[in-house]
Amino acid sequence: MEQVNSWSQVVALLSRLSSGGDITGGESWRAACRRGARTGRIGKWGNALEAMPVAVPHNRITAIERQSDACVLISWCDPTMCHYVDQVWGRVTASYSGHCALTGQRIQRGDQVFRPRWRGRLRPANCDEMILATALAKAD
């Protein structure tokens, strides 16, 4: 029985994807994505993020310490993005729709949320994450 090396398969697939190689039966990967977006199989471009399934958050937030009504310290751990201990998050009005990092609930534009704060040009890796203020109040 032939043993399959998963890592070699991943590297080979990534190489073909980055070169625009043939992985879809004669059609380049980029062309397949564009065609799929136009036909609605993966959503329209404006709704591409809406069509993506949302995973339930898992152990990204390891500790929450409320400093005031408008500020909390959060320990954030995501092995794919970053690790922050005592990151300052501030209460703001959501400027775009998304999902709560704590509960996975839908966030609508205009909802009260907490987001990471930063200074200067360097943004934290989780700068686009949001937590519903109501979900944070329930967690207290």
The first five atom37 places (N, CA, C, CB, O) and aatype in JSON, in Angstrom:
{
  "aatype": [12, 6, 5, 19, 2, 15, 17, 15, 5, 19, 19, 0, 10, 10, 15, 1, 10, 15, 15, 7, 7, 3, 9, 16, 7, 7, 6, 15, 17, 1, 0, 0, 4, 1, 1, 7, 0, 1, 16, 7, 1, 9, 7, 11, 17, 7, 2, 0, 10, 6, 0, 12, 14, 19, 0, 19, 14, 8, 2, 1, 9, 16, 0, 9, 6, 1, 5, 15, 3, 0, 4, 19, 10, 9, 15, 17, 4, 3, 14, 16, 12, 4, 8, 18, 19, 3, 5, 19, 17, 7, 1, 19, 16, 0, 15, 18, 15, 7, 8, 4, 0, 10, 16, 7, 5, 1, 9, 5, 1, 7, 3, 5, 19, 13, 1, 14, 1, 17, 1, 7, 1, 10, 1, 14, 0, 2, 4, 3, 6, 12, 9, 10, 0, 16, 0, 10, 0, 11, 0, 3],
  "atom_mask": [
    [1, 1, 1, 1, 1],
    [1, 1, 1, 1, 1],
    [1, 1, 1, 1, 1],
    [1, 1, 1, 1, 1],
    [1, 1, 1, 1, 1],
    [1, 1, 1, 1, 1],
    [1, 1, 1, 1, 1],
    [1, 1, 1, 1, 1],
    [1, 1, 1, 1, 1],
    [1, 1, 1, 1, 1],
    [1, 1, 1, 1, 1],
    [1, 1, 1, 1, 1],
    [1, 1, 1, 1, 1],
    [1, 1, 1, 1, 1],
    [1, 1, 1, 1, 1],
    [1, 1, 1, 1, 1],
    [1, 1, 1, 1, 1],
    [1, 1, 1, 1, 1],
    [1, 1, 1, 1, 1],
    [1, 1, 1, 0, 1],
    [1, 1, 1, 0, 1],
    [1, 1, 1, 1, 1],
    [1, 1, 1, 1, 1],
    [1, 1, 1, 1, 1],
    [1, 1, 1, 0, 1],
    [1, 1, 1, 0, 1],
    [1, 1, 1, 1, 1],
    [1, 1, 1, 1, 1],
    [1, 1, 1, 1, 1],
    [1, 1, 1, 1, 1],
    [1, 1, 1, 1, 1],
    [1, 1, 1, 1, 1],
    [1, 1, 1, 1, 1],
    [1, 1, 1, 1, 1],
    [1, 1, 1, 1, 1],
    [1, 1, 1, 0, 1],
    [1, 1, 1, 1, 1],
    [1, 1, 1, 1, 1],
    [1, 1, 1, 1, 1],
    [1, 1, 1, 0, 1],
    [1, 1, 1, 1, 1],
    [1, 1, 1, 1, 1],
    [1, 1, 1, 0, 1],
    [1, 1, 1, 1, 1],
    [1, 1, 1, 1, 1],
    [1, 1, 1, 0, 1],
    [1, 1, 1, 1, 1],
    [1, 1, 1, 1, 1],
    [1, 1, 1, 1, 1],
    [1, 1, 1, 1, 1],
    [1, 1, 1, 1, 1],
    [1, 1, 1, 1, 1],
    [1, 1, 1, 1, 1],
    [1, 1, 1, 1, 1],
    [1, 1, 1, 1, 1],
    [1, 1, 1, 1, 1],
    [1, 1, 1, 1, 1],
    [1, 1, 1, 1, 1],
    [1, 1, 1, 1, 1],
    [1, 1, 1, 1, 1],
    [1, 1, 1, 1, 1],
    [1, 1, 1, 1, 1],
    [1, 1, 1, 1, 1],
    [1, 1, 1, 1, 1],
    [1, 1, 1, 1, 1],
    [1, 1, 1, 1, 1],
    [1, 1, 1, 1, 1],
    [1, 1, 1, 1, 1],
    [1, 1, 1, 1, 1],
    [1, 1, 1, 1, 1],
    [1, 1, 1, 1, 1],
    [1, 1, 1, 1, 1],
    [1, 1, 1, 1, 1],
    [1, 1, 1, 1, 1],
    [1, 1, 1, 1, 1],
    [1, 1, 1, 1, 1],
    [1, 1, 1, 1, 1],
    [1, 1, 1, 1, 1],
    [1, 1, 1, 1, 1],
    [1, 1, 1, 1, 1],
    [1, 1, 1, 1, 1],
    [1, 1, 1, 1, 1],
    [1, 1, 1, 1, 1],
    [1, 1, 1, 1, 1],
    [1, 1, 1, 1, 1],
    [1, 1, 1, 1, 1],
    [1, 1, 1, 1, 1],
    [1, 1, 1, 1, 1],
    [1, 1, 1, 1, 1],
    [1, 1, 1, 0, 1],
    [1, 1, 1, 1, 1],
    [1, 1, 1, 1, 1],
    [1, 1, 1, 1, 1],
    [1, 1, 1, 1, 1],
    [1, 1, 1, 1, 1],
    [1, 1, 1, 1, 1],
    [1, 1, 1, 1, 1],
    [1, 1, 1, 0, 1],
    [1, 1, 1, 1, 1],
    [1, 1, 1, 1, 1],
    [1, 1, 1, 1, 1],
    [1, 1, 1, 1, 1],
    [1, 1, 1, 1, 1],
    [1, 1, 1, 0, 1],
    [1, 1, 1, 1, 1],
    [1, 1, 1, 1, 1],
    [1, 1, 1, 1, 1],
    [1, 1, 1, 1, 1],
    [1, 1, 1, 1, 1],
    [1, 1, 1, 0, 1],
    [1, 1, 1, 1, 1],
    [1, 1, 1, 1, 1],
    [1, 1, 1, 1, 1],
    [1, 1, 1, 1, 1],
    [1, 1, 1, 1, 1],
    [1, 1, 1, 1, 1],
    [1, 1, 1, 1, 1],
    [1, 1, 1, 1, 1],
    [1, 1, 1, 1, 1],
    [1, 1, 1, 0, 1],
    [1, 1, 1, 1, 1],
    [1, 1, 1, 1, 1],
    [1, 1, 1, 1, 1],
    [1, 1, 1, 1, 1],
    [1, 1, 1, 1, 1],
    [1, 1, 1, 1, 1],
    [1, 1, 1, 1, 1],
    [1, 1, 1, 1, 1],
    [1, 1, 1, 1, 1],
    [1, 1, 1, 1, 1],
    [1, 1, 1, 1, 1],
    [1, 1, 1, 1, 1],
    [1, 1, 1, 1, 1],
    [1, 1, 1, 1, 1],
    [1, 1, 1, 1, 1],
    [1, 1, 1, 1, 1],
    [1, 1, 1, 1, 1],
    [1, 1, 1, 1, 1],
    [1, 1, 1, 1, 1],
    [1, 1, 1, 1, 1]
  ],
  "atom_positions": [
    [[0.84, -1.17, 0.0], [0.0, 0.0, 0.0], [0.89, 1.23, 0.0], [-0.96, 0.0, 1.21], [1.84, 1.32, 0.78]],
    [[0.58, 2.2, -0.88], [1.37, 3.41, -1.0], [0.98, 4.39, 0.09], [1.19, 4.05, -2.39], [-0.2, 4.65, 0.32]],
    [[1.99, 4.95, 0.78], [1.73, 5.91, 1.84], [1.75, 7.32, 1.27], [2.78, 5.76, 2.99], [2.64, 7.66, 0.5]],
    [[0.77, 8.15, 1.63], [0.64, 9.5, 1.11], [1.29, 10.47, 2.08], [-0.85, 9.86, 0.86], [1.01, 10.43, 3.28]],
    [[2.14, 11.34, 1.56], [2.76, 12.38, 2.37], [1.92, 13.64, 2.25], [4.24, 12.64, 1.93], [1.95, 14.32, 1.23]],
    [[1.18, 13.96, 3.29], [0.26, 15.09, 3.27], [0.97, 16.41, 3.02], [-0.51, 15.17, 4.57], [0.49, 17.25, 2.26]],
    [[2.11, 16.58, 3.65], [2.85, 17.84, 3.51], [3.27, 18.07, 2.05], [4.09, 17.85, 4.43], [3.17, 19.19, 1.55]],
    [[3.73, 17.05, 1.38], [4.11, 17.17, -0.02], [2.91, 17.54, -0.88], [4.74, 15.87, -0.53], [3.03, 18.33, -1.83]],
    [[1.74, 16.99, -0.56], [0.53, 17.32, -1.31], [0.15, 18.78, -1.12], [-0.63, 16.42, -0.87], [-0.24, 19.45, -2.07]],
    [[0.26, 19.28, 0.1], [-0.07, 20.68, 0.38], [0.87, 21.61, -0.37], [0.0, 20.97, 1.9], [0.43, 22.58, -0.99]],
    [[2.18, 21.33, -0.33], [3.16, 22.17, -1.01], [2.92, 22.15, -2.52], [4.59, 21.7, -0.69], [2.99, 23.19, -3.17]],
    [[2.64, 20.99, -3.07], [2.38, 20.89, -4.51], [1.14, 21.67, -4.9], [2.23, 19.41, -4.93], [1.14, 22.37, -5.92]],
    [[0.07, 21.57, -4.12], [-1.16, 22.31, -4.41], [-0.93, 23.81, -4.32], [-2.27, 21.88, -3.45], [-1.38, 24.56, -5.19]],
    [[-0.23, 24.25, -3.3], [0.06, 25.68, -3.16], [0.91, 26.19, -4.32], [0.77, 25.96, -1.83], [0.7, 27.31, -4.79]],
    [[1.85, 25.4, -4.76], [2.67, 25.78, -5.91], [1.82, 25.96, -7.16], [3.77, 24.74, -6.17], [1.99, 26.93, -7.9]],
    [[0.9, 25.01, -7.38], [0.03, 25.13, -8.54], [-0.91, 26.32, -8.42], [-0.77, 23.86, -8.73], [-1.18, 26.99, -9.41]],
    [[-1.43, 26.58, -7.22], [-2.32, 27.71, -7.02], [-1.61, 29.03, -7.25], [-2.91, 27.68, -5.63], [-2.17, 29.92, -7.9]],
    [[-0.4, 29.17, -6.74], [0.31, 30.44, -6.86], [0.75, 30.71, -8.3], [1.51, 30.45, -5.95], [0.92, 31.87, -8.67]],
    [[0.92, 29.67, -9.09], [1.33, 29.87, -10.48], [0.13, 29.96, -11.41], [2.25, 28.73, -10.93], [0.29, 30.16, -12.61]],
    [[-1.07, 29.81, -10.86], [-2.28, 29.83, -11.69], [-2.41, 28.56, -12.51], [0.0, 0.0, 0.0], [-3.06, 28.56, -13.55]],
    [[-1.8, 27.5, -12.04], [-1.79, 26.23, -12.78], [-3.15, 25.58, -12.86], [0.0, 0.0, 0.0], [-4.12, 26.04, -12.26]],
    [[-3.2, 24.5, -13.6], [-4.44, 23.79, -13.88], [-4.79, 22.85, -12.73], [-4.33, 23.01, -15.19], [-4.16, 21.81, -12.54]],
    [[-5.81, 23.23, -11.95], [-6.32, 22.34, -10.91], [-7.82, 22.15, -11.05], [-5.98, 22.89, -9.51], [-8.43, 21.43, -10.26]],
    [[-8.41, 22.78, -12.07], [-9.86, 22.72, -12.23], [-10.26, 22.2, -13.6], [-10.48, 24.08, -12.01], [-11.26, 22.64, -14.16]],
    [[-9.49, 21.27, -14.16], [-9.86, 20.67, -15.43], [-9.73, 21.6, -16.62], [0.0, 0.0, 0.0], [-10.67, 21.73, -17.4]],
    [[-8.59, 22.26, -16.77], [-8.36, 23.11, -17.93], [-8.59, 24.58, -17.68], [0.0, 0.0, 0.0], [-8.3, 25.4, -18.55]],
    [[-9.1, 24.93, -16.53], [-9.39, 26.32, -16.22], [-8.48, 26.75, -15.07], [-10.9, 26.52, -15.85], [-8.31, 26.01, -14.11]],
    [[-7.91, 27.93, -15.16], [-7.02, 28.37, -14.09], [-7.83, 28.61, -12.82], [-6.25, 29.66, -14.5], [-9.04, 28.85, -12.87]],
    [[-7.16, 28.54, -11.7], [-7.82, 28.71, -10.41], [-8.45, 30.09, -10.3], [-6.83, 28.49, -9.27], [-9.58, 30.22, -9.82]],
    [[-7.72, 31.12, -10.73], [-8.25, 32.48, -10.66], [-9.49, 32.64, -11.54], [-7.19, 33.49, -11.09], [-10.47, 33.28, -11.14]],
    [[-9.45, 32.05, -12.73], [-10.61, 32.12, -13.62], [-11.81, 31.39, -13.01], [-10.27, 31.54, -15.0], [-12.95, 31.84, -13.13]],
    [[-11.55, 30.26, -12.38], [-12.64, 29.5, -11.74], [-13.26, 30.32, -10.61], [-12.13, 28.16, -11.19], [-14.48, 30.3, -10.43]],
    [[-12.44, 31.02, -9.86], [-12.97, 31.86, -8.78], [-13.81, 33.0, -9.34], [-11.82, 32.44, -7.92], [-14.9, 33.28, -8.84]],
    [[-13.3, 33.65, -10.39], [-14.06, 34.75, -11.0], [-15.38, 34.23, -11.56], [-13.24, 35.42, -12.12], [-16.43, 34.84, -11.35]],
    [[-15.35, 33.09, -12.28], [-16.56, 32.52, -12.85], [-17.53, 32.14, -11.74], [-16.23, 31.3, -13.71], [-18.73, 32.39, -11.85]],
    [[-17.01, 31.54, -10.68], [-17.85, 31.14, -9.57], [-18.52, 32.32, -8.91], [0.0, 0.0, 0.0], [-19.68, 32.25, -8.51]],
    [[-17.78, 33.42, -8.8], [-18.35, 34.62, -8.19], [-19.43, 35.21, -9.07], [-17.26, 35.66, -7.93], [-20.44, 35.71, -8.57]],
    [[-19.23, 35.17, -10.4], [-20.23, 35.73, -11.31], [-21.5, 34.89, -11.34], [-19.67, 35.85, -12.71], [-22.59, 35.43, -11.46]],
    [[-21.37, 33.59, -11.23], [-22.55, 32.72, -11.29], [-23.26, 32.58, -9.96], [-22.16, 31.36, -11.8], [-24.33, 31.98, -9.87]],
    [[-22.67, 33.14, -8.92], [-23.31, 33.11, -7.63], [-23.01, 31.88, -6.8], [0.0, 0.0, 0.0], [-23.56, 31.73, -5.71]],
    [[-22.14, 31.0, -7.29], [-21.85, 29.79, -6.52], [-21.09, 30.11, -5.24], [-21.06, 28.81, -7.36], [-21.24, 29.39, -4.25]],
    [[-20.3, 31.14, -5.25], [-19.63, 31.54, -4.01], [-20.02, 32.95, -3.63], [-18.11, 31.44, -4.16], [-19.31, 33.6, -2.86]],
    [[-21.12, 33.44, -4.15], [-21.61, 34.76, -3.78], [-21.15, 35.83, -4.75], [0.0, 0.0, 0.0], [-20.18, 35.64, -5.48]],
    [[-21.85, 36.94, -4.76], [-21.43, 38.08, -5.57], [-20.24, 38.73, -4.88], [-22.6, 39.1, -5.76], [-20.05, 38.55, -3.68]],
    [[-19.44, 39.48, -5.64], [-18.25, 40.08, -5.04], [-18.59, 40.9, -3.81], [-17.52, 40.95, -6.05], [-17.9, 40.82, -2.79]],
    [[-19.65, 41.69, -3.88], [-20.02, 42.52, -2.73], [-20.46, 41.7, -1.53], [0.0, 0.0, 0.0], [-20.39, 42.17, -0.39]],
    [[-20.92, 40.47, -1.76], [-21.41, 39.63, -0.68], [-20.53, 38.42, -0.45], [-22.81, 39.19, -0.96], [-20.97, 37.43, 0.15]],
    [[-19.29, 38.48, -0.92], [-18.41, 37.31, -0.8], [-18.21, 36.91, 0.65], [-17.05, 37.59, -1.45], [-18.22, 35.72, 0.97]],
    [[-18.03, 37.88, 1.53], [-17.84, 37.55, 2.94], [-19.11, 37.03, 3.58], [-17.36, 38.76, 3.7], [-19.06, 36.21, 4.49]],
    [[-20.26, 37.5, 3.08], [-21.53, 37.02, 3.61], [-21.73, 35.55, 3.31], [-22.69, 37.83, 3.03], [-22.32, 34.82, 4.1]],
    [[-21.24, 35.09, 2.15], [-21.44, 33.71, 1.72], [-20.55, 32.74, 2.46], [-21.2, 33.6, 0.24], [-20.83, 31.54, 2.48]],
    [[-19.47, 33.24, 3.05], [-18.53, 32.35, 3.73], [-19.13, 31.86, 5.04], [-17.2, 33.07, 3.99], [-19.76, 32.64, 5.76]],
    [[-18.96, 30.59, 5.37], [-19.48, 30.09, 6.63], [-18.69, 30.7, 7.79], [-19.42, 28.56, 6.68], [-17.49, 30.93, 7.68]],
    [[-19.37, 30.94, 8.88], [-18.73, 31.53, 10.04], [-18.47, 30.44, 11.06], [-19.6, 32.66, 10.66], [-19.39, 29.75, 11.5]],
    [[-17.24, 30.28, 11.41], [-16.87, 29.29, 12.42], [-17.16, 29.85, 13.8], [-15.39, 28.89, 12.29], [-16.97, 31.05, 14.05]],
    [[-17.61, 29.03, 14.68], [-17.83, 29.45, 16.05], [-16.47, 29.69, 16.69], [-18.65, 28.39, 16.85], [-15.57, 28.85, 16.59]],
    [[-16.3, 30.84, 17.35], [-15.01, 31.13, 17.94], [-14.59, 30.05, 18.92], [-15.05, 32.48, 18.63], [-15.42, 29.49, 19.63]],
    [[-13.31, 29.76, 18.96], [-12.83, 28.73, 19.87], [-11.57, 29.21, 20.59], [-12.57, 27.43, 19.11], [-10.49, 29.3, 20.01]],
    [[-11.73, 29.49, 21.85], [-10.62, 29.8, 22.76], [-9.69, 30.9, 22.26], [-9.84, 28.58, 23.0], [-8.49, 30.82, 22.5]],
    [[-10.21, 31.89, 21.59], [-9.37, 33.02, 21.2], [-9.21, 33.98, 22.37], [-9.96, 33.75, 19.98], [-8.14, 34.54, 22.58]],
    [[-10.29, 34.16, 23.12], [-10.25, 35.07, 24.25], [-10.07, 34.24, 25.51], [-11.55, 35.95, 24.33], [-10.92, 33.43, 25.86]],
    [[-8.94, 34.45, 26.17], [-8.62, 33.63, 27.33], [-8.88, 34.34, 28.65], [-7.19, 33.2, 27.27], [-9.0, 33.69, 29.68]],
    [[-8.97, 35.69, 28.63], [-9.26, 36.44, 29.86], [-9.8, 37.82, 29.52], [-7.99, 36.57, 30.73], [-9.38, 38.45, 28.55]],
    [[-10.75, 38.28, 30.33], [-11.35, 39.6, 30.15], [-11.32, 40.31, 31.5], [-12.81, 39.51, 29.59], [-11.76, 39.77, 32.51]],
    [[-10.8, 41.52, 31.51], [-10.78, 42.33, 32.72], [-11.33, 43.71, 32.39], [-9.34, 42.43, 33.33], [-10.72, 44.46, 31.63]],
    [[-12.49, 44.03, 32.96], [-13.12, 45.32, 32.68], [-12.41, 46.43, 33.46], [-14.63, 45.29, 33.03], [-12.26, 46.35, 34.68]],
    [[-11.98, 47.47, 32.73], [-11.35, 48.63, 33.35], [-12.37, 49.73, 33.64], [-10.24, 49.18, 32.45], [-12.32, 50.38, 34.68]],
    [[-13.31, 49.92, 32.7], [-14.39, 50.9, 32.86], [-15.5, 50.49, 31.91], [-13.89, 52.37, 32.55], [-15.44, 49.42, 31.3]],
    [[-16.55, 51.33, 31.8], [-17.63, 51.01, 30.87], [-17.17, 51.07, 29.41], [-18.8, 51.97, 31.08], [-17.77, 50.45, 28.54]],
    [[-16.1, 51.83, 29.15], [-15.65, 52.02, 27.77], [-14.33, 51.33, 27.45], [-15.51, 53.48, 27.5], [-13.83, 51.46, 26.33]],
    [[-13.77, 50.59, 28.41], [-12.45, 50.01, 28.18], [-12.31, 48.67, 28.91], [-11.35, 50.98, 28.64], [-12.69, 48.54, 30.07]],
    [[-11.75, 47.68, 28.2], [-11.48, 46.38, 28.8], [-10.09, 45.9, 28.39], [-12.56, 45.34, 28.39], [-9.57, 46.31, 27.34]],
    [[-9.51, 45.05, 29.21], [-8.26, 44.38, 28.87], [-8.61, 42.95, 28.49], [-7.23, 44.42, 30.07], [-9.3, 42.25, 29.24]],
    [[-8.13, 42.52, 27.34], [-8.45, 41.18, 26.84], [-7.16, 40.45, 26.52], [-9.37, 41.25, 25.6], [-6.25, 41.01, 25.9]],
    [[-7.08, 39.21, 26.94], [-5.98, 38.33, 26.53], [-6.48, 37.53, 25.34], [-5.5, 37.39, 27.71], [-7.44, 36.77, 25.46]],
    [[-5.84, 37.71, 24.21], [-6.26, 37.15, 22.93], [-5.22, 36.15, 22.47], [-6.49, 38.26, 21.87], [-4.03, 36.48, 22.39]],
    [[-5.64, 34.94, 22.16], [-4.72, 33.93, 21.69], [-5.33, 33.22, 20.48], [-4.39, 32.92, 22.81], [-6.33, 32.51, 20.6]],
    [[-4.72, 33.42, 19.32], [-5.14, 32.75, 18.11], [-3.88, 32.22, 17.44], [-5.95, 33.71, 17.16], [-3.06, 33.01, 16.96]],
    [[-3.7, 30.91, 17.4], [-2.46, 30.36, 16.86], [-2.23, 30.68, 15.39], [-2.45, 28.88, 17.04], [-1.1, 30.56, 14.91]],
    [[-3.27, 31.09, 14.66], [-3.08, 31.42, 13.26], [-2.76, 32.89, 13.03], [-4.31, 31.05, 12.48], [-2.3, 33.25, 11.95]],
    [[-3.0, 33.74, 14.04], [-2.78, 35.18, 13.85], [-1.81, 35.78, 14.85], [-4.09, 35.9, 13.94], [-0.77, 36.32, 14.46]],
    [[-2.12, 35.69, 16.12], [-1.36, 36.47, 17.1], [-1.65, 36.01, 18.53], [-1.69, 37.96, 16.95], [-2.49, 35.15, 18.78]],
    [[-0.91, 36.61, 19.44], [-1.1, 36.38, 20.87], [-0.86, 37.7, 21.58], [-0.15, 35.25, 21.41], [0.25, 38.24, 21.54]],
    [[-1.88, 38.22, 22.23], [-1.77, 39.48, 22.97], [-2.22, 39.24, 24.41], [-2.62, 40.61, 22.3], [-3.29, 38.67, 24.64]],
    [[-1.43, 39.68, 25.34], [-1.78, 39.61, 26.75], [-2.12, 41.03, 27.2], [-0.61, 38.99, 27.62], [-1.33, 41.95, 26.98]],
    [[-3.27, 41.2, 27.82], [-3.73, 42.51, 28.29], [-3.78, 43.54, 27.17], [-2.82, 43.0, 29.4], [-3.21, 44.63, 27.29]],
    [[-4.46, 43.2, 26.09], [-4.66, 44.13, 24.97], [-5.83, 45.04, 25.33], [-4.93, 43.36, 23.63], [-6.86, 44.57, 25.8]],
    [[-5.69, 46.34, 25.1], [-6.73, 47.31, 25.42], [-7.75, 47.34, 24.28], [-6.13, 48.72, 25.66], [-7.4, 47.55, 23.12]],
    [[-9.02, 47.14, 24.64], [-10.13, 47.22, 23.69], [-11.04, 48.34, 24.16], [-10.91, 45.85, 23.59], [-11.31, 48.47, 25.36]],
    [[-11.52, 49.16, 23.23], [-12.41, 50.27, 23.56], [-13.79, 50.1, 22.97], [0.0, 0.0, 0.0], [-13.97, 49.42, 21.96]],
    [[-14.75, 50.73, 23.61], [-16.14, 50.67, 23.15], [-16.34, 51.7, 22.04], [-17.14, 50.93, 24.32], [-16.03, 52.88, 22.21]],
    [[-16.87, 51.23, 20.9], [-17.14, 52.08, 19.75], [-18.44, 51.62, 19.09], [-15.96, 52.04, 18.74], [-19.02, 50.6, 19.46]],
    [[-18.88, 52.39, 18.11], [-20.01, 51.99, 17.29], [-19.46, 51.27, 16.07], [-20.89, 53.22, 16.88], [-18.55, 51.77, 15.41]],
    [[-20.0, 50.1, 15.77], [-19.51, 49.31, 14.64], [-19.7, 50.08, 13.34], [-20.24, 47.94, 14.57], [-20.81, 50.54, 13.05]],
    [[-18.63, 50.23, 12.56], [-18.71, 50.95, 11.29], [-19.02, 50.01, 10.13], [-17.41, 51.69, 11.03], [-19.25, 50.47, 9.01]],
    [[-19.02, 48.7, 10.39], [-19.36, 47.72, 9.38], [-19.92, 46.48, 10.08], [-18.12, 47.37, 8.5], [-19.72, 46.29, 11.28]],
    [[-20.6, 45.65, 9.31], [-21.18, 44.41, 9.85], [-20.1, 43.36, 10.02], [-22.3, 43.89, 8.94], [-19.07, 43.41, 9.35]],
    [[-20.35, 42.41, 10.9], [-19.4, 41.33, 11.12], [-19.97, 40.32, 12.1], [0.0, 0.0, 0.0], [-21.18, 40.15, 12.19]],
    [[-19.08, 39.64, 12.82], [-19.47, 38.63, 13.79], [-18.71, 38.85, 15.09], [-19.23, 37.2, 13.24], [-17.54, 39.26, 15.08]],
    [[-19.37, 38.58, 16.19], [-18.77, 38.74, 17.51], [-17.7, 37.68, 17.73], [-19.85, 38.66, 18.61], [-17.94, 36.49, 17.53]],
    [[-16.52, 38.12, 18.15], [-15.41, 37.19, 18.39], [-15.64, 36.35, 19.64], [-14.1, 37.95, 18.52], [-15.02, 35.3, 19.81]],
    [[-16.53, 36.8, 20.51], [-16.79, 36.07, 21.75], [-17.89, 35.02, 21.58], [-17.18, 37.05, 22.86], [-17.77, 33.9, 22.08]],
    [[-18.96, 35.39, 20.88], [-20.12, 34.5, 20.78], [-20.42, 34.01, 19.37], [-21.32, 35.2, 21.3], [-21.13, 33.01, 19.21]],
    [[-19.9, 34.69, 18.34], [-20.21, 34.33, 16.97], [-21.5, 34.96, 16.46], [0.0, 0.0, 0.0], [-21.88, 34.74, 15.31]],
    [[-22.17, 35.76, 17.3], [-23.42, 36.42, 16.9], [-23.15, 37.44, 15.8], [-24.09, 37.11, 18.12], [-22.04, 37.96, 15.67]],
    [[-24.17, 37.7, 15.01], [-24.08, 38.68, 13.92], [-24.03, 40.08, 14.51], [-25.28, 38.54, 12.94], [-24.79, 40.4, 15.43]],
    [[-23.13, 40.92, 13.99], [-23.01, 42.33, 14.39], [-23.46, 43.16, 13.2], [-21.54, 42.7, 14.83], [-22.97, 42.98, 12.09]],
    [[-24.38, 44.07, 13.44], [-24.86, 44.98, 12.4], [-24.14, 46.32, 12.54], [-26.4, 45.17, 12.49], [-23.74, 46.71, 13.64]],
    [[-24.0, 47.01, 11.44], [-23.42, 48.34, 11.47], [-24.26, 49.21, 12.41], [-23.35, 48.97, 10.03], [-25.48, 49.23, 12.3]],
    [[-23.61, 49.91, 13.32], [-24.31, 50.76, 14.29], [-24.42, 50.14, 15.67], [0.0, 0.0, 0.0], [-24.76, 50.85, 16.63]],
    [[-24.16, 48.85, 15.81], [-24.19, 48.2, 17.13], [-23.02, 48.69, 17.98], [-24.14, 46.66, 16.98], [-21.98, 49.09, 17.47]],
    [[-23.22, 48.65, 19.3], [-22.14, 49.0, 20.22], [-21.23, 47.78, 20.37], [-22.71, 49.45, 21.61], [-21.69, 46.69, 20.72]],
    [[-19.95, 47.97, 20.11], [-18.98, 46.88, 20.14], [-17.7, 47.34, 20.82], [-18.68, 46.36, 18.72], [-17.48, 48.53, 21.03]],
    [[-16.87, 46.37, 21.16], [-15.52, 46.64, 21.64], [-14.56, 46.2, 20.54], [-15.21, 45.9, 23.0], [-14.74, 45.15, 19.93]],
    [[-13.52, 47.04, 20.3], [-12.5, 46.73, 19.29], [-11.13, 47.04, 19.87], [-12.73, 47.55, 17.98], [-11.01, 47.87, 20.77]],
    [[-10.08, 46.38, 19.36], [-8.73, 46.66, 19.85], [-8.33, 48.1, 19.56], [-7.72, 45.69, 19.2], [-8.67, 48.66, 18.52]],
    [[-7.6, 48.69, 20.5], [-7.05, 50.03, 20.31], [-5.58, 49.9, 19.96], [-7.24, 50.91, 21.58], [-4.93, 48.93, 20.35]],
    [[-5.07, 50.87, 19.22], [-3.65, 50.9, 18.89], [-3.21, 52.33, 18.67], [-3.34, 50.03, 17.64], [-4.03, 53.23, 18.48]],
    [[-1.91, 52.53, 18.7], [-1.32, 53.84, 18.44], [-0.38, 53.72, 17.24], [-0.56, 54.38, 19.69], [0.23, 52.68, 17.02]],
    [[-0.28, 54.8, 16.5], [0.65, 54.81, 15.38], [0.16, 54.04, 14.17], [0.0, 0.0, 0.0], [-1.03, 53.73, 14.05]],
    [[1.11, 53.73, 13.27], [0.77, 53.07, 12.02], [0.63, 51.56, 12.16], [1.81, 53.37, 11.0], [-0.1, 50.94, 11.39]],
    [[1.31, 50.97, 13.12], [1.25, 49.51, 13.28], [-0.05, 49.08, 13.93], [2.44, 49.02, 14.1], [-0.31, 49.38, 15.09]],
    [[-0.85, 48.36, 13.16], [-2.12, 47.85, 13.68], [-1.89, 46.44, 14.19], [-3.24, 47.87, 12.59], [-1.07, 45.7, 13.64]],
    [[-2.61, 46.05, 15.24], [-2.51, 44.66, 15.69], [-3.13, 43.73, 14.66], [-3.19, 44.48, 17.06], [-3.98, 44.14, 13.87]],
    [[-2.71, 42.48, 14.66], [-3.21, 41.5, 13.69], [-4.71, 41.28, 13.82], [-2.48, 40.18, 13.86], [-5.37, 40.9, 12.85]],
    [[-5.26, 41.51, 15.01], [-6.69, 41.3, 15.23], [-7.46, 42.62, 15.22], [-6.92, 40.59, 16.56], [-8.52, 42.72, 15.84]],
    [[-6.96, 43.63, 14.52], [-7.57, 44.96, 14.55], [-8.98, 45.0, 13.98], [-6.71, 45.93, 13.78], [-9.74, 45.92, 14.3]],
    [[-9.37, 44.04, 13.16], [-10.72, 44.01, 12.58], [-11.72, 43.22, 13.42], [-10.66, 43.44, 11.19], [-12.9, 43.16, 13.07]],
    [[-11.28, 42.62, 14.5], [-12.17, 41.83, 15.34], [-13.07, 42.74, 16.18], [-11.35, 40.89, 16.27], [-12.7, 43.87, 16.5]],
    [[-14.26, 42.24, 16.53], [-15.22, 42.98, 17.34], [-15.89, 42.05, 18.34], [-16.28, 43.67, 16.45], [-16.03, 40.85, 18.09]],
    [[-16.28, 42.63, 19.46], [-17.07, 41.91, 20.47], [-18.29, 42.76, 20.78], [-16.22, 41.61, 21.77], [-18.16, 43.94, 21.1]],
    [[-19.46, 42.17, 20.7], [-20.68, 42.89, 21.05], [-20.63, 43.34, 22.51], [-21.93, 42.01, 20.81], [-20.25, 42.57, 23.39]],
    [[-21.01, 44.58, 22.75], [-21.01, 45.1, 24.11], [-21.99, 44.32, 24.99], [-21.36, 46.58, 24.12], [-21.73, 44.12, 26.18]],
    [[-23.11, 43.88, 24.42], [-24.08, 43.11, 25.19], [-23.52, 41.74, 25.57], [-25.39, 42.95, 24.4], [-23.77, 41.24, 26.66]],
    [[-22.76, 41.15, 24.66], [-22.15, 39.84, 24.96], [-21.1, 39.97, 26.03], [-21.54, 39.22, 23.7], [-20.94, 39.07, 26.86]],
    [[-20.36, 41.07, 26.03], [-19.34, 41.3, 27.04], [-19.98, 41.55, 28.4], [-18.44, 42.48, 26.63], [-19.44, 41.14, 29.43]],
    [[-21.13, 42.24, 28.4], [-21.84, 42.47, 29.67], [-22.32, 41.15, 30.27], [-23.03, 43.42, 29.46], [-22.3, 40.99, 31.49]],
    [[-22.76, 40.22, 29.42], [-23.21, 38.91, 29.9], [-22.03, 38.09, 30.43], [-23.92, 38.14, 28.78], [-22.21, 37.27, 31.34]],
    [[-20.83, 38.31, 29.87], [-19.66, 37.55, 30.29], [-19.15, 37.99, 31.66], [-18.55, 37.69, 29.25], [-18.42, 37.26, 32.32]],
    [[-19.54, 39.2, 32.07], [-19.07, 39.72, 33.38], [-19.67, 38.98, 34.5], [-19.38, 41.18, 33.53], [-19.39, 39.29, 35.66]]
  ]
}
